[in-house]
Amino acid sequence: MTAAPCTYQNAPDYLRLELVIIDGKLFMRQTGAGERSEVVKVGDNIFSAAGQEFVLIPESGGRIKYLHIAAHALKRI
C-alpha cells in the first residue's frame, strides 16, 4: 500500500494533518502550517515523518480510512 494525498482529522479544531505531494515527493503537514516533513515508508502501512512513525489503516475495500499517529486516530475526510 502507498500513502496517498489526503486530509485526516481527529476532532474539529483539534488535530488535522494533510498528506501532500510536492515535486513528486510525499509530505505531511499540519493544516494551516507552513512547515512540512517528508514521508518515508518503513514497513507495510507504516510510514515516518519528522522521526514520528504513523500507520495508515484501510477499510475492507482497501481505501485508507484512518491515520494513527502518537496515540491519535485521525479519520480521512
KADA-V756262 format. One record per backbone hydrogen bond with DSSP energy under -0.5 kcal/mol. NH is the residue of the N-H (numbers start at 1). CO is the residue of the C=O. E is the energy in kcal/mol with one decimal. If there is no record, write none. Layout:
nh=NH co=CO e=E
nh=NH co=CO e=E
//
This chain:
nh=6 co=19 e=-1.3
nh=8 co=17 e=-3.1
nh=9 co=75 e=-2.7
nh=10 co=15 e=-3.1
nh=14 co=11 e=-2.3
nh=15 co=11 e=-0.9
nh=17 co=8 e=-2.6
nh=18 co=29 e=-3.1
nh=19 co=6 e=-3.0
nh=20 co=18 e=-0.6
nh=20 co=27 e=-2.7
nh=22 co=20 e=-0.5
nh=22 co=25 e=-2.8
nh=25 co=22 e=-1.8
nh=27 co=20 e=-3.1
nh=28 co=37 e=-2.9
nh=29 co=18 e=-2.1
nh=31 co=16 e=-2.1
nh=33 co=30 e=-2.7
nh=37 co=28 e=-2.5
nh=39 co=26 e=-2.9
nh=40 co=48 e=-2.6
nh=42 co=46 e=-2.4
nh=43 co=46 e=-1.5
nh=45 co=43 e=-0.6
nh=46 co=43 e=-1.1
nh=47 co=54 e=-3.0
nh=48 co=40 e=-2.3
nh=49 co=52 e=-2.0
nh=50 co=38 e=-0.6
nh=52 co=49 e=-1.9
nh=53 co=51 e=-0.6
nh=54 co=47 e=-2.7
nh=55 co=68 e=-2.3
nh=56 co=45 e=-2.3
nh=57 co=55 e=-0.5
nh=57 co=66 e=-3.0
nh=58 co=56 e=-0.6
nh=59 co=63 e=-2.8
nh=62 co=59 e=-2.1
nh=65 co=57 e=-2.8
nh=66 co=57 e=-2.1
nh=67 co=74 e=-2.5
nh=68 co=55 e=-3.0
nh=69 co=67 e=-0.6
nh=69 co=72 e=-2.5
nh=70 co=53 e=-0.6
nh=72 co=69 e=-1.9
nh=74 co=67 e=-3.1
nh=74 co=72 e=-0.6
nh=75 co=9 e=-2.4
nh=76 co=65 e=-2.8
nh=77 co=7 e=-2.8
//
